[in-house]
Amino acid sequence: MILKLLNQFVRVLLISLLFTGVARAALTIDIVGGVEGAQPIAVVPFGWQGPSMNPPQDIAQIISDDLLRSGLFAPQARKDMLARPQESAQINYRDWRLLGTPSLVIGRMTASGNEYKIQFQLFDVNREVQLVGYSFSVAEKDLRRIAHQISDIIYETLTGDKGAFNTRMAYITSKVWRTNNTRYYALYVADVDGHNAQLIIRSRQPIMSPSWSPDGRKLAYVSFEQRRSMIYVQDIFTAQRERVSGFKGINGAPSWSPDGTRLAMSLSKDGNSEIYVMHVASGRLQRLTNHRAIDTEPSWSPDGRNLVFTSDRGGKPQIYQVSMHGGKPKRLTFEGRYNAKPSYSPDGKRIVMVNGENGHFRIAVLELESGMMQILTKTRLDESPSFAPNGSMIIYATEYLNRGVLAAVSVDGRVQQRIALDEDGDAREPAWGPFLTTNIR
C-alpha cells in the first residue's frame, strides 16, 4: 500500500516537472469599472543610467498600473505630461497645477554591477513639498517587487490605508492539452498584477480550495490525485509538502487559523460533513459541529475566536458562526435562498459570501453590526470570494465569454476588474495572500 501511494506521488511530481517549463499561466487584468472622481496623479517615467538603452523594468509604468487598478487614482497619460523631471530641482509646480495634478511621483534608476539603485519621491504639487521618498538597492529579479512596494508607500501616504500591491494570490487553472487530449489541473501563485506566476503543483485530478498560511509561506489545498479528496500543506518556496488529512470520506475546505497553528476543515469521517479544527503540529482534531445537515467551508475570524461556515441545517445553504469553544452555532444570513463560501474581512466587521437568488450567484458583503447585506457584482456565476489583506478589494471567480476567469471588486462595489488567463483554459478558486512579512528597503 505504501509503495502504491509513493508511486502515485512520484507520478504527480513528474507531471509537474514535465510542464514546469511550458506556459506559465500568466494573467491579464482589464479595468471594467472605476470610481468617478478618482484622484489625478502623475507618475513620471524614471530616469535611467545603465549599459543598455532601456532599463529591464519600467518601474514608473508598474506603479502607474498599480494605482490605476486601485480605482482611487487616475494616473496621467505620458503623452500629456508637459515635462519629465527626474530631480526635485527640475519640477515646475505651476505646470503640474495647470494640468490639475495634485500629486507627482518622480524617480531615477541606476545600474551598478549586479544591482540596481532606485530612488523615488512623492510630492504635493499644491503645497510644493515632498511627502515621502526612499532609495533602494536590489537585484534584477526584485525590480517588480520594489515597484509594488513603492506603490504601497504612495497609496498609504495619500489614503492613510495600507496598500496591498506587494502581495500575491493563489489560483487554480484547468486546461485540456491538445497533445494528449487530457485535462490537467494546476495550482499557481502569482503577484496580484498577474505577473511572476509560479507553478505549485499540476495533476490530472482536480485540485481545489487553496488557503494561505498567515506568514505567506505555505498553502493548504485539497487534491484528488489518489482518486479521493485529501488535504495537503505545501511550502511554496521549497516545494516540500505533507498530507495532513486523508480520512475516509470528505477531506475538504482547509482554512488556516490567524496564528498559523491550526487548520479548520470539513470532514465526513464520522458519517456526516462536520467542521473540525486540526492542530497542525500534532494532528489532534477538535470537532466543532454535530448536526445531521452538511456543514462545510469554515473560515476564521481575525481574532481566532470564531469560525463562519456554510450549512443547510435550515433547509437551504446559509452562513453560520460557531465559537472555538463550541456551543450552538448562530445563523448570520437570512436574505436570499442561498448564501455560501463565507470569509471575514481583515478587520472582522464584514463577511463576504456568494449570494444566490433566482439562478444568479453573486458576490455579497454582510455588515455584521447592522446585518445589512450588499450585492457587489452583476455577473451570474460568481464563486470563491477572498478579501485583500487591507480589506479594500475582493477577488473571486466568475465566467466571461464561456471561460472561467478571475475578477476583483472593491468592497463598496464601485471598482471592477476582470483577470483572464493569457492562454486557453479556465482560472478559478482565487485566494488573496497575506501581507509579505519582509520588505526591501
N, C-alpha and C positions, 0 to 999 in steps of 0.2 A: 504493500500500500504506500509506504514511504517513497519507494523508488518510483511508483507511478506519479505521485504528487510532484516529485522532483523533476521528472521528465516533462510534466505539464508546465512547470515553472520555467524550465530551460527553454521550452518551445516558445513561450510568450516573450521571453527576453530576446531570443533570436529574431523573432518577428520585429521587435522594437529596434534592434540593431540594424536589421535589414533596411528599414525605411528611414533611419535617422538622417541620412544624407539626402533624402528626397525632399519634396516640397515641405516648407516649414509652417504651413497653415497660417500664413500672415493674414492680418485683418485690415480692412479698410473702413474708416469711420466717416459717415456723412452726417452733417448737421441738418436735421429736418424740421427743427423748430427752435427759435431762440427767444430771448427776452427783449421786448421793446424797451428802449431807453438804456440798453447796455452801455457801460461806461467806456468812452473812447480812450484808447491808449496807443502809443506809438512804440514799437519795438524796432529800433534802427538796426540794419544789418551790422554785425560786429566787424570791427577792423581785423585784418588778418595779416600775419607776418610769419612766413614759413617757406619751405623749399619748393612747394607746389603753388600753382596759380590759385587754387581754391582749397579751403580747409576740408578735412574729412567729414565734418558735420556742420550744417548750417544751424548754429546754436540759436540765433535770433528767430529763425523760422519755427523751430521746435517750441520755443517759448510762446511765440505768437499763436501757434496752433493750440497749445495747451489752454491758453487764456480764452481763446475763441470757444473751445468746447465747453468751458465752464458756463457759458451763456450769460455771464455777468460782464464780460468785456467785449468791446468791438475794436480789434486791432486795425490800425490804419494800413491801407494798401501801400506797398513800397513805391508804386508809381506816383502816389500823391504826396510823397514827402518832399518838402522844399530843400532839405539838407540832410546829410548823413553824418552827424558828428560822432566822434569816437572818444572824445575827452570833454570834460565839463567846460573847459575854456572855449570850446568850439560851438557851444549851444547859444543860439539866438532865440531867447524865450519868446520874443514878440512874434516870430514866425509860427511857432507852435501854438500860441494863443489864437492867432488868426485862423488856424486850421481847426480850432475847437478841441485841442488835445490837452487835457489836464495832466496826463501822466506820460512820462518819457523814459524809455529804457535804452541805454547805450552800453557798448562793451567792446572789448578787444580780446583777440585770441592769438597766442604766440606759440610756435613750435620750439621746443628746447630739448634736443636729444630724443628720448623715447616718451617724453611727457609734453603736455600742452598746458600753458598757463592761460587761464580765463579770468577776466575781470569784468564786472558789470556794475552799473549804477542805476538807481531808480530816482527820478526827480519829480517834484511837484512843480509843474510849469507855472502855475498862477503865483505861487509864493517864491519861486526861483530858488528852491532849496533841495538838497539831496535828502531823500528819505532813508535810503539804505544802499549799501554797496559791499561787495565781497570779492575776494580773489581766491582762485582755486588752482591747484596743480594736479593733473590727473593723467592716466594712461588713455590711449585712444578708445579702448573698449568701454570706458566710463563716460564718454562725452555726452551721450544721450541722457544718461542718468543725471549728470551735472545740470544739463539743460532743464530737466524736470524739477530738480531741486531748486534751481533759480526761479522757475515758475511758482513753486510753492512759497518761496520767500516773498515774491511780488504779490501773490494772491493774499497771503496773510497780512502783509504790510498795508494793503489797500482795503481789505474787507474786515480784518480783525479775526478771521476764522482760519484755521489751519488748512493748508492746501493738501490735496491728495493726488497730485500728478506723479509723484515719485513713489507709486505703489504698483502692484501687479494684480492680475486677475488669472484665475484658472478657468478653463472651459473644456468642453468635450466636443470632438468632431466625429462625424460619421461619413464615410465615403466608400463607394464601390470602385475598386481598382480594375481598370479595363484589362490589364494584363492577365488576370486570373478570374475576373468577374466575381470577386469575393469582397464582402463588406468588411471594413476594418473600423474599429473604434479607437480613438486616441485621446489621451488627456494631455493638455498643453498648459503651460504657464507663459504669460506674455506681459509686457508693460501695458499700462492701461490705455496707451495710444495705439496698441496693436502691434508694436514692433518687438523685436527680440524674442520671438516665440521659441519656447524650449519644450521639446518632447519629453514627457514624463514616462509614459508607457503606452504601448499600442497592442491591441488584441483583436482577434476575430470575434470575441464575445463582448457583450455590452459592458461598458464602464459608466458609472453614474455617481452622483451625489458627492462631488469634491467639497472638502471642508478644510479651511486653513487653520493651522495651529497659530496661537496668538503671537508667536515670535516670527511668523512668516517663513519658517524653515521647513515645515512638514505639511503634507496633505494626507488627510484621511479620505478614503473613497471606497466605493463598492465595485467589485469586479466579479463577472460571471465566467472567468476563464476556466474554471473547473465545472462548468455547466450548472452551477448554482451560486447564489449570492454569498459573498464573503467580504469582510471589511479588512482593508489593508491600511497601514500607515507607511508613508514613504518620504524619505528625506530628499528634497528636490535638488540639493547640492551634491550629495554623494550617491544618489540613486539607491541607497540601502533601503530595503522595505521589510515590513513584518506583517504577517497576518495576525490580526488581533481578535477577530471574531469569525468562527466558522461553524457555529452551532447548526443543528438540524433545523430546517425551515428557513424563515426570512432572517437575513442579517442586513439591515438597511439603515439609511439616513443618518450617518455619523455626524456628530457636531461637537467641536472642541469646546471645553469649558474656558472661561476667560483666563484662568491661571495655567492652562495647558496641562493639567494633571489628570483630567478625566475626559471621557468621550460619552456623550449621550447617544443612544441608538435605539432602533426599533428591532425587537427580536420576537420570534414566534416559537422559541424553543420549548415553551411550556404549553403550546397548543394554540395560542392566540397572539396577535401582534400587540405587544405592550411596550411601554417606554422603560428603558433601563439606563443606568449610568455605570460605566466601567472605569475603574481606577487603572490607568494605563500601565503603571509600573508593576502592579501585582496581578492584574487581570480580574480582580474581585468585582463582582456585579452587585448593584443595588437596584431593586425593582421599584419603580415609582407609581405605576398604574396597574389596576387589576379590574378589568371590565370585559364583558363579552363582546363589546364593539372593537373596531380596529383603531388602535392608537399608533400614530406614526409621525414622522417629520419633526422631531424635537429640535428646539433651538434655545440657547441660554440667554438669560437676561445679563446685561453688562456687569452686574454685581455678583453674578453667580448664585443668586438665591432662588431663582425660579426658572422653570422651563415652560415655553409655549409649545404646543403640538397640535396636530390635526387629529380629530376623532369624529366618527359618525355615530357616537353614542346617543345623539339627539335625533337620529334618523337620516340626517344629511351631514356631509363633512363641514365641520365648524372648528373654530380655534378655541382652545382651552389652555389654561395656565395651571401648573401644579408646583407646589413648593418642593425644594430639595429635601425638606424634612418629611415629605409625604402629606397625607390628608386628601380631602376631596378636591378634585380639580374644579376650577371656576371657568365657566363659559364666558368668552370675551366678545364673540361676534353673534349678531342677530340679524344683520342686514344682508340680504342675499341668500339664495338657496345653497350656495357653495362657497366656502372660504377655506383655503388650504395653503400649505407651504409657508408658515409664518416665520419671521425673524425680527428681532428687536433692532431699533435704531441704536447707534452708539451711545446716545445719552439716555436710553431706556424710556423715552417718552412716547415713542411710536412703535407700531408693529406694521411691517409690510407683509403683504399676502397676495394670493391670487383669488380674485372675487369672480364667481360665476353667476350669470343671470341670463336667461333666455338664449342659451347656447353661446354666449360671449364670455370669454375668460380674460380678465384684465387685471392690471396691477393696481392695488388699492393700499392706502395707508390709514390705519386706525389710530386716532389720538386717544391714548389711554385715559387721560384725565377727564376729557369731555365725552368720550365714547363716540365722537364724530368720525365717520369714515369718508374718505375722499378717493374717487376713482381717478387715477392719474393718466391712463392710456386709453386710446381709442381703437386699438387693434383687437383681433378676435381670439387669438390663441396664444396668450401670454403665459409664461411659466417661470419658475425658479428665480424669484427676485432676490437681490442681495445688495445691502447698503454699502456705500463707500465708507471708509473708516472715519471720515469727517461728517458723515450724515447728510451731505449736500445732494448726492445723486444716488440713484438705484439702477443697477444693471440687471437685465433679465433676458430671457429667450422668447422669441416670437417667430412668426413666419412672414416672409416677404417674397413675392414672385415665386411661390411654391418651394421656397428654400427655408431651411431653418437658419435664422440669423440671431445675433445678439443685438440688444438695444439698451439705451440708457435714458432715464428721465429724471429731471430734478425733483426734489421732494415736494415741490409745490405744483409740479406738472407742466411748468411753462417751457422748460428746455428739453428738447428731444433729440436723440441721436440714434443712428442705425449703424450697426457694426457687422459687416459681412466678410466671409472668407474670400480671399483673392482667388482661390481655386474652386473647383467643383466640390460639392459636399455640403453638409449641414453643420452648424455650430449650435450648441445648446448647453444648458446647465452651467451658467457662469457663476463664479464665486469671487467677489472682490476681496483682495488680500488686505492684511493689516498695514499700518504704517511700518516702514522699514525701521529697524532698531538702530542702524548705523547710517550716518551721513558722511559725505566727503566735504570737508571744509578746509 
